[in-house]
Amino acid sequence: MHISTRTQDNIIRALAASFTYFLCLIAFYINIGQDMGPGYFLPILIPIIMGLCLMQYGTHIPLFAKENLPNLITGLGWCSAFPLLYTWTYNTTWYMSKICFDFVVGTGIFLLLTSLEGLLMQTRQIRLMSALMALLNLVCLAVPITQYAYYIMVWHCLSPASLMALYLTNWRESIDFLESNVGTGWLMVIGLGFALFLYLAWRAHCAFGRRLLSHSMDWEHNTVLALLLAAMIFVVPCWYLPQTSIAELWGDVSNYVSQTQEYGDYFEQRYSTLDIDAENTLPALTQQPGTVIIVIGESASRNYMKAFTPSFAYDDTPWLSQQAAEDPGFLLFQNCYASWSQTVPTLQRALTEQSQYNGKDFVDSCSIIDVARKSGYTTWWFSNQGRYGQFDSVITLVAKGADTAEWTDDSYNFSDKYDMVLLDYLKKVDPTKNNFIVLHIMGSHIYYNNRYPSDFMKWKTEDGTGMATAVSSYANSILYTDFFLSQVFDYAREHLNLQAMLYFSDHGENLVISHNPDVFSFDMVRVPMFVYLSPEYQEALPEQSAILRQRHGRYFTNDMLYDTVCGLLNAPSHRYEAQQDFTSPDYGFTRETLTTMLGQHQLDEDPDGLPESFF
Ligand SMILES: [Zn+2]
């Protein structure tokens, strides 16, 4: 096949422009301070370069030609808005995978609009089609423009909290908000700005149409454009768009709103049928007001905790190991598993009646907070995790049942504060009352090196690189959690008459692939759990104490925690199942009958599982 010099030149130009586009955006992400993950960006290199070259081939118009500007700007709006504004707001890294989705969607929108325009222009209705394209640009830009506009107004990127406000607002309120924050004069200026944009975009599209029609558009070029358009329509809105940062946040918020509605509607019905005999619960059986604390860990795997796995090379649980050795009130459980490898599904089950085994509905499930309140406790929920978003939602619904529920950081779906910040919240608790406190920590959530202050950087990687996901950083984060637990314990024992403290993790972690359920491995669900029972507790409830002492080697999954808390507080009801209560003589599960990943795996499939010991 003979390729003319001109064709060769064109191919080289198209390739050079496409690579420039790709590299410039990567450079942009790196320059604003985001880590660039080759694992995410290399696999999309070839498809994106191909898409951009085909687009240039199909339209005969170079990538950076002024005729392409409106579509290019629209795409770049999507590529840039979230990563840039997030970085400007928080000065920290966002998830590499999410940035990659933003990049793919922005580029996909550019390809989609341009191939569509190439086909539309062949109707030869240049002015009309240009108007249509200009409108499409504005529609597609609506989301990035909203993000940038919000940032300019409050110097903060859109967060779940502000998206929540946006979600719950109506037109009237939005206009009021704009009028009071922007002013009518500026609104008119902005309106004129939009009109100017539409006009300029229209002119650029007209030029696009004329340039395109100056070439003979044969079937080959049209086929390329049609295929590119079809591929983009399939890939962008259906597959990648819902996974972009902003779309995912929006999804979380709308999900949360609908769940709140339903969960709230049934609250009275649930709570009124919770028939706990408050005369016999733990607070009724002890002389003085006392406190029970539940600490919910995050991404802690007992495989990488010295107290649970003595062969682990890092001594990252000095406090817990010492307590377990010296204080008979500390009981560690060797064979606890999570019911799933992600936060929300596990905690939804751990905190409520719902479990892998009983098939109950979340909406009809009482929570440990409801049980504690009915048992005579003042209830507190302090969280260093986000209030909305992928980490929380249904957890927030449970938390909001507490007399006091506070989040260290309302603005985002996770906190960049270290867990010790929760200790200040503990100081709000009234020591003259019976208190039931839940502390929800960030623990060892990826990226591990963001979870502890520099004093806790006991272990470093060989060359100091790869700290974000290295085992040494993970061990540091566990070390910090160990310190946090010791401080909570000391404070509560000194000031709040601590009667029982229970720590468990929502799920574990695989130090190479984190805790993605699609690539499941058992370390993602091997979780730590321990309980501390004070001498006063052991005297008040000797049966529970004796049974828990025999549970060291028994198997347990954390979705049965609700019933176990009922047992711990001596608060059975019609909404309680003794066979799921680890403190009960009727506890009815063994390694052979327990499952994880919501029933997909039997626990006896765990290749490293220990034999179950019954004493
Ligand atoms: Zn989690």
Residues whose N, C-alpha, C, O or C-beta is under 5 A from the ligand:
A	BS01	ZN	E298 S299 Q342 T343 D506
